[in-house]
Amino acid sequence: MSWKPTNILVFGATGLIGKFLIAELAKAKSSFGRIAIFTSQNTVDTKPDAIKRLQDSGVEIFTGDLKDHELIKHVYAGAGGSPFDTVVNAFGRNAILEQIPLLDLAESTPTVRRFFPSEYGTDIEYDETSPPEPPHQLKLKVRAHIRDHIKRLEHTYLVTGPYSDLYLGAFKVATETGTYDVKAKKAVALYDGNTPVSLTSMTDVGRLLVAALKHPDVSRNRALKVNSFTAPPNDIIKEFEKQTGDKWDVKYVPREELVELEKKAYEQNSPLSTAFTLRRIWADGKTLYKTRDNEELGFTDTQTLQGAVKQSIEQQTAT
Ligand SMILES: NC(=O)c1ccc[n+]([C@@H]2O[C@H](COP(=O)([O-])OP(=O)(O)OC[C@H]3O[C@@H](n4cnc5c(N)ncnc54)[C@H](OP(=O)(O)O)[C@@H]3O)[C@@H](O)[C@H]2O)c1
């Protein structure tokens, strides 16, 4: 019988996307064995409610220092219980390289079979224009490390494109990169607003992780290209107008203006630089593919444009 991931250990589980990953794993617990997280003492101290919710849903909590490699190996090996065979990492952008020692430790722990590195976003190897993009550099280093140094351990990259929950929100800081502001009934769209963007809801990212775990042969040693739905900004605006019953004020930002703003953001070392670059990549159509891997994972019941707009309206009008 072919191998199935059974005991899953998650790093980064209380972060933005980690919360959705662990929530969906906990919901699917009956399909797996142990579900656990490894986190810092600081997170346990500062996020007691999140930790309690996880414990209540049957998730085991391991606490310690990532630099304590003996401890990580002990946890990988099961910490006295059944060994973990699968590691899921959801570290944030600033901690992407912290995964490399975790990968090496997993490679040298025979019971660990599969590693999901922190991806869950833009395709960092979409085409020949991808390698120099600044936001991709750390994730590219992780992929290169896997290619060059990891021989036994299997990997899966879950490439989801932008999150619909964020993309369809009111981006208040750099509105020139695109925003859907329900209260002001204003939208900013990039270019002419006609190029579709492939989006995944954060709940679907978690559900897709579960689907990838349940289809280990399909997901073995590859980048899965998945999504919830694809829509151009103009269709998103039309849907907001339909659901709010009003005409919206729409501004279009040409590519040259976006590229100029992006350049300035890097010159000023702005923390928004990454957002400018990613929005350009998405507006250029580089989230699009001829086919998706959803079907291979048996994943057909996804969030829709209508559902995502409804959720955005509810969230933006709740406060
Ligand atoms: N597609 C999209 O639109 C989109 C949007 C945002 C992010 N992403 C991607 O999703 C992945 C996760 O990002 P995120 O925004 O969810 O991350 P995040 O919330 O910034 O951080 C996730 C977790 O990483 C751990 N962490 C943070 N700093 C650390 C450090 N210095 N050393 C060790 N661990 C550290 C923490 O784990 P604990 O929970 O254990 O404390 C934290 O909760 C990234 O690959 C990112 O690029 C995609």
The ligand as an SDF file (V2000), in Angstrom:
LIG
                    3D

 48 52  0  0  0  0  0  0  0  0999 V2000
   -0.4880   34.6970   -1.0450 N   0  0  0  0  0  0  0  0  0  0  0  0
   -0.5350   35.7560   -0.2830 C   0  0  0  0  0  0  0  0  0  0  0  0
   -1.2920   36.6990   -0.5460 O   0  0  0  0  0  0  0  0  0  0  0  0
    0.3350   35.7810    0.9560 C   0  0  0  0  0  0  0  0  0  0  0  0
    0.1390   36.7660    1.9210 C   0  0  0  0  0  0  0  0  0  0  0  0
    0.9160   36.7150    3.0830 C   0  0  0  0  0  0  0  0  0  0  0  0
    1.8680   35.7110    3.2510 C   0  0  0  0  0  0  0  0  0  0  0  0
    2.0480   34.7740    2.2720 N   0  0  0  0  0  0  0  0  0  0  0  0
    3.0580   33.7080    2.4360 C   0  0  0  0  0  0  0  0  0  0  0  0
    2.6590   32.8460    3.4880 O   0  0  0  0  0  0  0  0  0  0  0  0
    3.8030   32.3860    4.2250 C   0  0  0  0  0  0  0  0  0  0  0  0
    3.6190   32.7030    5.7100 C   0  0  0  0  0  0  0  0  0  0  0  0
    3.5290   34.1020    5.8460 O   0  0  0  0  0  0  0  0  0  0  0  0
    2.6620   34.7700    7.0260 P   0  0  0  0  0  0  0  0  0  0  0  0
    2.3830   36.1650    6.6010 O   0  0  0  0  0  0  0  0  0  0  0  0
    1.5530   33.8490    7.4080 O   0  0  0  0  0  0  0  0  0  0  0  0
    3.7530   34.7870    8.1800 O   0  0  0  0  0  0  0  0  0  0  0  0
    3.7470   35.5850    9.5750 P   0  0  0  0  0  0  0  0  0  0  0  0
    2.3540   35.7150   10.0620 O   0  0  0  0  0  0  0  0  0  0  0  0
    4.5610   36.8200    9.4100 O   0  0  0  0  0  0  0  0  0  0  0  0
    4.6110   34.5940   10.4790 O   0  0  0  0  0  0  0  0  0  0  0  0
    4.2780   33.2280   10.5340 C   0  0  0  0  0  0  0  0  0  0  0  0
    4.9770   32.5570   11.6870 C   0  0  0  0  0  0  0  0  0  0  0  0
    6.3620   32.4640   11.4520 O   0  0  0  0  0  0  0  0  0  0  0  0
    7.0260   32.3190   12.7050 C   0  0  0  0  0  0  0  0  0  0  0  0
    8.0840   33.3560   12.7620 N   0  0  0  0  0  0  0  0  0  0  0  0
    7.9760   34.6580   12.5190 C   0  0  0  0  0  0  0  0  0  0  0  0
    9.1740   35.2790   12.6520 N   0  0  0  0  0  0  0  0  0  0  0  0
   10.0470   34.3240   12.9740 C   0  0  0  0  0  0  0  0  0  0  0  0
   11.4550   34.2980   13.2250 C   0  0  0  0  0  0  0  0  0  0  0  0
   12.1760   35.4120   13.1580 N   0  0  0  0  0  0  0  0  0  0  0  0
   12.0280   33.1160   13.4820 N   0  0  0  0  0  0  0  0  0  0  0  0
   11.2910   31.9940   13.5100 C   0  0  0  0  0  0  0  0  0  0  0  0
    9.9660   31.9530   13.2980 N   0  0  0  0  0  0  0  0  0  0  0  0
    9.3620   33.0910   13.0320 C   0  0  0  0  0  0  0  0  0  0  0  0
    5.9980   32.5360   13.7940 C   0  0  0  0  0  0  0  0  0  0  0  0
    5.5980   31.2390   14.2210 O   0  0  0  0  0  0  0  0  0  0  0  0
    4.7190   30.9070   15.5440 P   0  0  0  0  0  0  0  0  0  0  0  0
    3.3020   30.9550   15.0690 O   0  0  0  0  0  0  0  0  0  0  0  0
    5.1580   29.5560   15.9370 O   0  0  0  0  0  0  0  0  0  0  0  0
    5.0480   31.9600   16.5340 O   0  0  0  0  0  0  0  0  0  0  0  0
    4.8810   33.2500   13.0330 C   0  0  0  0  0  0  0  0  0  0  0  0
    3.6190   33.1140   13.5710 O   0  0  0  0  0  0  0  0  0  0  0  0
    5.0180   33.0800    3.6130 C   0  0  0  0  0  0  0  0  0  0  0  0
    5.6510   32.1960    2.7280 O   0  0  0  0  0  0  0  0  0  0  0  0
    4.4150   34.2660    2.8550 C   0  0  0  0  0  0  0  0  0  0  0  0
    5.1710   34.6590    1.7460 O   0  0  0  0  0  0  0  0  0  0  0  0
    1.2870   34.7790    1.1370 C   0  0  0  0  0  0  0  0  0  0  0  0
  1  2  1  0
  2  3  2  0
  2  4  1  0
  4  5  1  0
  4 48  2  0
  5  6  2  0
  6  7  1  0
  7  8  2  0
  8  9  1  0
  8 48  1  0
  9 10  1  0
  9 46  1  0
 10 11  1  0
 11 12  1  0
 11 44  1  0
 12 13  1  0
 13 14  1  0
 14 15  2  0
 14 16  1  0
 14 17  1  0
 17 18  1  0
 18 19  2  0
 18 20  1  0
 18 21  1  0
 21 22  1  0
 22 23  1  0
 23 24  1  0
 23 42  1  0
 24 25  1  0
 25 26  1  0
 25 36  1  0
 26 27  1  0
 26 35  1  0
 27 28  2  0
 28 29  1  0
 29 30  1  0
 29 35  2  0
 30 31  1  0
 30 32  2  0
 32 33  1  0
 33 34  2  0
 34 35  1  0
 36 37  1  0
 36 42  1  0
 37 38  1  0
 38 39  2  0
 38 40  1  0
 38 41  1  0
 42 43  1  0
 44 45  1  0
 44 46  1  0
 46 47  1  0
M  CHG  2   8   1  16  -1
M  END
$$$$
